Amino acid sequence: MEKFTKILETIDGYVWGIPLIVLIMAVGIFLTFRLRLLQIFHLPKALKFMFQNENGGKGEISSFAALCTALSATIGTGNIVGVATAIGVLSGGPGALLWMWIAALLGMATKFSEGFLAIKYRRMDADGHVCGGPFYYIEYGMGKKWKWLAKVFAFFGACVGLFGIGTFSQVNGISSAVQAFFDPKKEHTVNIFGTDYTWAVIISGLLITIFAALVIIGGIKRISSISQVVVPFMAVVYIVACLSLIVINIQRLPHAVALIFEQAFSFKAVAGGSLPTMFIAIQKGVARGIFSNEAGLGSAPIAAAAAQTKEPVRQGLVSMTGTFIDTIVICTLTGLSIVLTGAWQVDGLEGVQVTTYAFQNGLPLPKELSAFVLMLCLVFFAFTTILGWDYYSERCLEYLSGGRMKYVKVYRWIYILAVFIGPYMTVSAVWTIADIFNGLMALPNMIALFALSGVVVKETKHFFERHRNGEIED
C-alpha cells in the first residue's frame, strides 16, 4: 500500500505541478480582466438573483435548486478536511489559505463563465429533460471537430465522481469523523482482510451507502429537493460554530492573519526538503481550493444547465455565488479556526482530526459536544456531495453513451459500491486519487473556457446594457 501511495503521489505531483496551476490561474486572470472584475462589481446582484426565480424560464429545477445541487457537490470534506490537509505543518502551512482565497476570487470569474456557457449551449428534449455542461459547450460552442475533447472531459468527469470527489474522499471523511467521535482510541475493532477497522467505521460506511442508494435512485429532482433543505441548514450551523470560535479567540486573530500572509510568501524549506514553503503553499492552496469550490473543473455547469432560466448571464451570476459561499466564506472560517487554535501544528493529527482539535480547543463547550457538532456538519456536507457528484457523473456517462440510460442505471450501482468501499482506504491515497482526476478533468474545460471567452464577454456586455435600459427584470 505504501508503494502504491508513493506512485500516486508522484503522478499527483506531475498533474498538479506548475503547468496546470499556471493554466488555471491564467484562465481566471484572463476572464477576470475580460469581464472587467465582474465578480467584485456584480456580486450583490448575483446574491440577489440567487433567491429570485426568473419568470418564463425553462428547465427542470429552479435556479436556487440548481445552485444548491452544485453547492451540495462542493460543500463537503474539502471545506473541513481539505482545508486542514492544505495548511498542515508538513503541507502548505497557513499560507495555503491566502492562495486559496486568490484562486477562489479568480475562480468566481471562471465559474460565471461556466454557468453562462452551460445555459447557452444546453440541450432539452421533448419531455423537458435537460442535458448541459462542458461536453455540450465544447461540442456545440467550439464545433463538432472538438467532440473528442468533449468525450475526454466526460470520461474524466465520470472518473472524478467514481474515484475522486464523489465517493472515496467523502465517505472516508464521514467514517473518519464518526470514528473520531465514537471510538477515538480504536478500542472496538474487527479484522477485515488483514487490517483492523473500528465498528464505527464499518457501521457509518454501511449506513451512508444505504441512504445514498435510496436518494440516488430517485434522480436529479430527489437530489435537488434534499439539497435545498440540508445544504442551507448545515451551512448556517457550521458558519455559526466557526464564527463563535473566532469571536471567542479574537485576540489571536491579528497574529493568525499575519501568519497566513507571512507563510504565503515564505521561501524556507519544508521539513528539511528542497522545495520552498511558498511553492508548496501555492500548490496545496490552489489544489484544495479547486477541490472545494470546483471552479474550472466543469462540474457545476452540469447542474446549472438544469436551471429554469432563459438568461445565460443571470445563471452565470448565480453560479458564481457558489464559489464565494464555498471558499471565501466557509473555507476561510475553517482555516482561521485551525490557525487560531494552533491545530495545524499538533503532531500526529491528520485530516478531520485537525479541525476536530480546533473545535474542541477553541469553543467553550464540552469537547464531546464540539466534536459532535463538527461530525454532524461533516456527515451532512459529505453526504450531499456524494449525491451531487452522482448526478454529475451520470450526465457525463449519458453523454458518453449517447443517451443510453441502461448504462447510467448500471453506473449508479457501481457508484454505490464505490461509496461502500471508501471507508477502507487510507486518507493520503484518497486525497491523492481525487487530486489526480480533478486535474485531468480541468484541462479540457480550461481549453473550452479560453476558446469561448469571446462569446461570454460579448453577451455579458449586451445583457448589462439591456438591464440598464430596463429591458430585463431585476
Salt bridges, closest charged atoms under 4 A:
GLU54 OE2 - LYS310 NZ 3.42
GLU54 OE1 - ARG314 NE 3.96
GLU60 OE2 - HIS129 ND1 3.76
GLU139 OE2 - LYS144 NZ 2.81
GLU311 OE1 - ARG466 NH2 3.30
GLU394 OE2 - ARG412 NE 2.73
GLU398 OE2 - HIS129 NE2 3.09
GLU398 OE1 - ARG395 NH2 2.67
ASP435 OD2 - ARG288 NH1 2.87
GLU459 OE2 - LYS120 NZ 2.72
ASP474 OD2 - LYS48 NZ 3.33
ASP474 OD1 - HIS467 NE2 3.42
